[in-house]
Amino acid sequence: MKILTADEMRNIDRRATERFGVPSIVLMENAAIAVVDALFEHYASAERVALVCGTGANGGDGFAVARHLENRGVVPVVVIVGDRTRIAGDARTNLDICERLGIPIFAIADEADIETELAHVADCDVLVDALFGTGLNRPPAGVHAGVIRALAELRIPVLAIDLPSGLDASSPAPFEPCVQAEVTVTFAAPKLCHVFEPAALYCGEVIVADIAIPNIAVDEENVALALITPRDLQPLVEPRLAATHKGTYGHAGIIAGSPGRSGAAVLAARGAIRIGAGLVTVMTDAQTATLVNAGSIESMTDARGDLAAFLERKDAILIGPGLADDETSYADIRATVAAIELPLVIDASALNAFALRANELNPRGLPRVLTPHPGELARLTGGDTATINANRIASARAAARATNCVVVLKGHQTLVAEPDGQVHANPTGNPGMASGGMGDVLGGVIAALLARGADPVDAACAGVYLHGLAGDLAKEEIGDTGLAALDVADRIPKAIQRARSF
């Protein structure tokens, strides 16, 4: 599912109408029907609905909604904000119909009208926000700002058309003031503000409605940002066939752990086992191997130290969790990474080994996935954590290009970036997962998916989605405080079942 900016949505609309001949008034009509359907689904007992409309196309959607509500026996009350003489085109057509139907229409031309005119909607059950659409690119001002603040004081549930007024479709940062919606109905695809916080917090539940924009009109925009959905995972979560065995599901090798850091190796192994790897072997030192054997009884260990022998009959490798952080270890890690041609996940201490050496991670273009948190990415690229957190999409995209690897930038709304600039945003996960070891589980999950033959991008996207969904299931069961990485690993099979059912 693509995530659009305002400009991209504008181009798609234009392509749909001018190239493919879909009349704009048909798109407006379909949008109105989608909004009405959402209203009846979420507010089935509503008898009076206020529609606060601007003078542009978003207001036109509101006028069309009012027509349909009138036909369905709900009393619509329309309030127009701004210069009514500016209403034109399809919006004017729908306003004219509302007038002929005798729908109550009130106007707020300036701030002096706000209190008087909004009194007409104070007893409504639901308020439809149709003030601004995706074209807003500066804070609401004057009468519009006054109306938005006054609407908050009415304490009526809000359904927003396209996006809550006060959001910039292309930014995660809300303007002030901004409408707080319970439900938002957007069209064709989510916009950036619907997905990324804090803007997304103003949207409530987001419904993406199909309004008959041709798929090709979206595809030709070559959008470089997408939302990971359960549909994307289906090939990797299909039920197993009867005539399979452990060899069918890949052998994941994990190079991890050191004295005092055995837990990271255990958790990586647990992640790989729980996502469904046929076989898992952890290469570590002899002291750590004893603890890994006790902590992950289904996996195997290899303490021989012979890399070539370890790589035999493996399908993918994870390197990094719990390895020592010193220069001797870093040199060994770099030599090991250079010797591995199998699909490879590079995490934790293995990333630190390449600090300021991003171009050395994948000079041969092998299938490789990096899984840094912002601090590790800062060390890798020479940036700083604050800048990365403030520009996560751009930072992930730049890192993928610089390293020639798929980059999983962990954190709230984890991102998966490809070297060609494509970025995928993960919607699962919760604050309860902010604890040690979560990344180790994720590394094992992605490595196991690679071992099963998944493409690095697919493995990364499926891995972060299922890992986050397992965290969400754990939160449902035990709350968001005290979640442990092992809790998440143990719920991955349930996450797979849930993903199959979407």
C-alpha positions, 0 to 999 in steps of 0.5 A, spaced: 500 500 500 503 506 497 503 512 502 502 518 498 504 526 499 500 531 497 503 532 490 503 525 488 495 525 490 494 531 486 498 528 480 494 521 481 487 525 481 489 529 475 492 522 471 485 519 473 481 525 470 485 527 464 488 521 462 483 515 463 477 520 463 474 518 470 470 525 471 472 528 477 465 529 479 464 521 479 470 521 484 467 526 488 461 522 488 464 515 490 468 519 496 462 521 499 459 514 498 465 512 502 464 517 507 457 515 508 458 508 509 463 509 514 458 514 518 453 509 518 458 503 520 461 507 526 455 512 528 449 507 527 445 511 531 446 518 529 440 522 527 443 529 526 450 530 522 454 537 522 458 538 516 463 543 516 465 545 509 471 549 506 470 552 499 474 547 495 474 540 493 474 537 500 468 542 502 464 539 495 465 532 498 462 535 504 456 537 500 455 531 497 455 527 503 450 531 506 445 529 500 446 522 501 445 523 508 438 527 507 436 521 502 438 516 508 433 519 513 439 523 517 438 530 518 444 534 515 446 541 517 451 544 513 456 550 515 460 553 510 467 556 512 470 562 508 468 566 502 462 562 499 463 565 492 469 562 491 465 555 491 466 552 484 466 546 479 464 540 482 463 543 489 458 548 486 454 543 483 453 539 490 452 545 493 446 547 489 443 540 490 443 541 497 440 548 496 434 545 492 433 539 497 432 545 502 438 542 507 439 547 512 446 551 510 449 556 515 455 561 513 461 563 517 464 568 513 469 571 519 470 570 526 465 574 528 460 569 526 463 563 529 459 562 535 452 564 532 453 559 527 456 553 530 450 554 535 446 551 530 450 544 530 451 544 537 446 538 538 448 534 532 451 527 534 457 527 529 461 532 526 464 531 519 470 535 518 470 537 510 474 544 511 481 542 508 483 537 504 490 535 502 492 541 499 493 545 506 501 546 506 501 552 512 497 553 519 490 554 519 489 562 520 483 567 521 476 564 521 479 557 519 483 557 525 477 560 530 473 554 527 477 549 528 478 551 536 471 552 536 469 545 534 474 542 539 470 545 544 463 542 542 466 535 544 462 532 538 465 526 535 469 528 529 469 524 522 474 527 517 474 527 510 481 525 507 485 528 513 483 532 519 483 539 518 490 542 520 494 536 518 499 537 512 498 531 508 506 530 506 508 531 513 508 527 520 508 534 523 501 537 525 500 544 524 496 548 530 490 548 530 488 541 528 482 538 528 482 531 532 478 526 529 475 519 531 475 516 524 478 519 518 476 516 511 481 518 506 482 516 498 486 511 494 492 510 499 494 513 505 498 520 506 504 520 510 500 524 515 496 518 516 501 513 518 507 517 521 506 520 528 505 525 531 500 527 525 497 520 525 495 521 532 490 526 530 487 521 525 484 516 529 482 510 525 484 511 518 479 508 513 482 507 506 476 507 501 477 505 493 473 511 489 475 508 482 481 511 481 485 506 476 490 502 479 495 504 473 494 512 475 497 510 482 502 505 479 505 510 474 506 515 480 512 511 482 511 512 489 517 510 493 514 510 500 509 504 502 506 501 508 507 494 510 500 490 510 498 483 511 497 482 504 505 483 503 506 477 507 502 472 505 507 468 501 511 467 507 505 465 512 502 460 508 500 453 511 505 448 511 504 442 506 504 435 509 509 433 504 515 437 507 520 436 513 525 440 516 530 441 510 524 444 507 525 450 511 532 452 511 538 452 516 539 458 519 546 460 522 547 465 527 554 468 529 553 471 536 554 471 543 560 472 548 562 471 555 557 475 559 552 476 552 550 469 551 542 472 552 543 475 545 545 469 542 539 465 545 534 470 543 536 470 536 536 463 536 529 463 539 527 468 534 529 463 528 526 457 531 519 461 532 518 464 525 519 456 523 526 455 521 527 448 520 534 448 523 538 453 527 545 453 529 549 458 533 557 459 532 560 462 539 565 460 544 565 454 548 563 457 554 557 461 551 555 455 547 553 451 554 549 457 556 546 457 549 544 450 549 541 450 555 537 457 553 535 454 546 534 447 546 531 446 539 537 449 536 544 447 535 551 450 537 558 450 534 564 452 538 569 449 533 571 456 530 572 453 523 568 458 519 568 455 513 566 448 516 560 452 519 558 455 513 557 449 510 550 447 508 547 453 511 542 457 507 543 464 511 547 467 516 546 472 522 552 475 525 552 480 531 548 479 537 552 479 543 559 479 540 564 483 543 565 490 542 573 491 542 577 492 536 580 485 536 573 482 535 571 488 530 577 486 525 575 478 526 567 480 524 570 484 518 574 478 515 568 474 517 563 478 513 568 479 507 568 471 507 560 470 507 557 469 500 550 467 503 544 471 505 546 475 511 543 479 516 548 484 520 546 486 527 549 489 533 556 489 534 557 487 527 554 493 525 559 497 530 565 493 527 563 497 520 563 504 524 565 509 518 566 504 513 559 503 510 562 502 503 565 496 505 559 492 508 557 490 501 561 491 495 559 485 491 552 486 491 550 480 495 543 479 499 544 483 505 540 486 511 542 491 516 538 492 522 541 498 526 537 502 531 538 510 530 545 510 534 548 504 530 546 507 524 549 514 526 556 510 528 555 507 521 554 513 517 558 518 521 551 522 523 548 523 529 542 520 533 538 526 533 538 528 526 537 520 524 530 520 529 528 527 526 529 525 518 528 517 519 525 516 512 531 520 509 536 517 513 534 510 512 534 511 504 541 514 504 544 508 508 541 503 504 544 507 498 551 508 501 551 500 504 548 497 498 544 493 503 537 493 505 536 497 511 532 496 517 531 502 521 529 500 528 524 504 533 517 506 533 514 505 526 520 501 523 522 502 516 525 498 511 529 501 506 532 498 499 538 501 495 534 503 490 530 508 494 524 504 496 522 505 503 517 500 507 513 503 513 511 498 519 505 499 522 506 494 528 509 494 535 508 498 541 512 501 546 512 495 551 517 493 546 522 498 548 527 493 552 533 489 551 533 483 546 528 485 542 533 486 536 536 480 537 529 476 536 528 480 530 535 478 527 533 471 528 527 472 525 529 475 518 535 470 518 530 464 518 526 467 513 532 468 508 534 461 510 527 459 507 529 463 500 525 469 501 528 475 498 532 480 502 526 485 502 521 480 503 524 477 509 525 484 512 518 486 511 515 480 513 520 480 519 519 486 522 511 486 521 510 479 524 515 481 530 511 487 531 505 483 531 507 478 536 509 484 540 502 487 540 499 480 542 504 480 548 501 487 550 494 484 549 495 479 554 500 482 559 500 489 558 505 494 555 510 494 561 515 488 563 514 485 556 521 481 555 524 479 548 522 472 550 515 474 550 515 476 543 519 470 540 514 465 543 508 469 540 511 469 533 507 463 531 500 466 534 502 472 529 503 468 523 496 465 525 493 472 525 497 474 519 494 469 515 487 471 517 487 478 515 
